[in-house]
Amino acid sequence: MNKIKYIFLTLLILSAFTTDSFSQTRRGGYIASLDYSMTFNVGRSSDYLSNPGLWGGAMEIKSFTKNNIAVGVLIGLNVVSKQEENGSTELKNGLITGPQARYLNYSPVMASVGYYFNKGYRNKTIPYIQANVGAYYIWQRLQVGANIIDNDNWHFGAAPQVGVIFNLGKNVGFNISGRYNYAFSAGEPLGNADNNSYSFISANIGFSYLK
């Protein structure tokens, strides 16, 4: 009878370790995320539009090649706009004043590599860092009365990212992340600047499906 108890106890312990090990592994799994995104222009972008953008979103899907490392893709849209009753914009051929509307749309399409600081989905919090590299389609518009000036280009860019996923259970997570986005100069600037680069910070909240 004692031997049966020992065997049962041993099997129970091994089962617990096996279950924990299985639940901790991420390799071969993936994370799909859908986020709401706010935009804060910095640098030259802030000179054109300094107010935050409240319209935006991003989608990510990442596959784990190892328990701590995931590769994936990210696409998004960040929109910033502002209307002024009496604004002024300096262009190469002079200064435009009067009622104005300004727009900036950022559309990133990027590949990503992320490092996760713990190895399994059983953790309540899953912090990570991520590198994103790819392209931005950037559409810029200045409207003064009936006159419209558009400037749109594809830019090579990069975006380091930090974030944390809060495990809610049943393969669902709540995520918070921040990205510093930098799009290198491409094309001609709309104003009198010497380059056409853009930079902004995106603050993101949303939900993830963890598999």
N, C-alpha and C positions, 0 to 999 in steps of 0.2 A: 504493500500500500504506500509506504514511504517513497519507494522508487517511482511509483506512478505520479506522486505529488511533485517529486524533483523533476521528472520528465516534463510534466505539465507546466511547471514554473519556468523551466528552461525554454520551452517552446513559446511561452507567453512573452518572456523577455526578448527572445529573438524576433518574435513577431512585432513587438513595439519598435525595436531598432530598425527592422526592415521597412515598416510603415513610415517611420520618420525619415529614413534615408530616401525613400521613394518620393515622399511629399516635398522633400527639400530640393530635389533635382529640378533644374530648369532646362537643361540642354535638350534641344529639339522642340521646346515650347515657344510661345510667342506672346507679345503684348500688342493689342490694338487699342488706340486711344483716340478720343474725340474731345477737343478742347475749345473753350471760349478764350479769346485772346484780346488783350488791351495793348495799345501801342504808345510808346513814349519816344518821340524823336530826340536825337542827340546830335551834337556837332552841326555840320552844314545843313542837315535835314531840319534841325530845330530852328535854324535861321529862316527857313521858308514857312514851316508850320510848327509853332511851339506848343500848341495845345495837345492834350492826349487824344488818341483815337479810341473810341468805345466800340467800334464794330470790327470784328475779326474772328477768325477761327483757324484751327489746324487739325489735321489728321495724321496720325503716325501708325505704322505697323513695324514691329521689330521682332526678329527671330533670334533665339539664343543659340550661338555656336558653342558656348561654354556656359557653365552655371553663372558666371559673373559678366559675360560679354554678350552683347546683342548688336546685330547689324540690321539696318532697316531703311525706310524711306519716310520722308516728311513732305507734306504739301500744305499750303496755307494761304490765307488772304488777310492782310491788315490794311485798314482803311482809316485815313486821317483827312479831315476837311474842316474848313472854316470860312465864314462869310463876314466881311467887314463893310460897314457903311462908308468909311473914309479911310481906305488903306493906300499903301504905296509900295511899289515893287520896282527895284532897280534892274533894268535890263542892259544889254550891251550897247543899245542905241539910245538909251535915255531912261528917264524915270516915269513910271505910269502911276497916276493917282486917281482916286475915285472909288466908288463901290466895287468891291472885288470878292471873288470866290476862289479859294485855293483847294486843291485836291492832291493827295498822294495815295496811291494804291501799291502795296507790296505783295507780290505773289511768289513765295519761295518754293522751289522744287529741289529737294536736297537728299543726299545719302547721309546716313548716320552710323556712328559707332558709339555704343554706350557701355560704361562700366558700372556694375551694380555692387554695392558694398556688402551685401549679404547674399547667401547662396540659394535661398528658397522662398516660396510663396507663403510659408507658415508665419513669417515675420509680420508683425503689425505695421511696421513702417519699412519701406524699401527705398533708401536714398540712392541716387545715382548721379554721375556726370556723363556728359555726352558731347561729342564733336559732330557738327553738321557742316557738310561742304556741298556746294552745288551752284544753282543759278537763281537769280531773282529777276522776274519781269516787273519793272517799275514803270508805272504810268503817272505822270505829273501833268496837272492842268492849272492854268491861270486864266480866269474869266474876268474881264473888265468890261462891264456893260454888255454889248453884243459881240465884243471881240474875244476870241478864244485862242489861247496858245497851248498846244499840247506838246509833250516831250515824253517819249516812251522808248525804252531800251531793255535789252537783256544784259544782266551784269553777273559776272562771276562773284561768288561771295562765300563767307564762312560765318558760323554762328555757334560759339560755345554755349553749352546749356547745363544748368544744374536743376535738379528736381527731386521730389520724393513722392512715392505712391503709398497711400494708406490702404492697407488691405481690409476691405469690408466683409470678406468672406464670400463664398459661392462664386469664385472666379471674378469678382468685381472689385475694382480699386478706385479710389478718389485721388486724382493727381494734381499737384501744384508744381509749376516749373517756371523758370525764367531763362530767356535767351538774349544774348547780345548779338545783334545782326549787323554785319558790315558787308556792303555791296561795293566792290571796287569800281572805279570810274570807267564809264563806257559811254560813247556818244558825246554830244555837246550839251553843256548845262543850259538850263532855261534862263538863268540870270547871268550876272557878270562874273561868276566864280571861275577859277582857273581849272577846276575839275568837276566831274559829274558823279562823285561818290555819294553814298547814302549810309546812314547808320541809325539804328533804333533799337530799343529794348522792348521785347514782348513779354508780358506777364500773362501766364496761362493757368486756367483751372478747368478741370473736366473729369471724365470717367474713363477707366480702362477695363478691358476684358483680358484676363490673365489665363493662359492655357498652358 
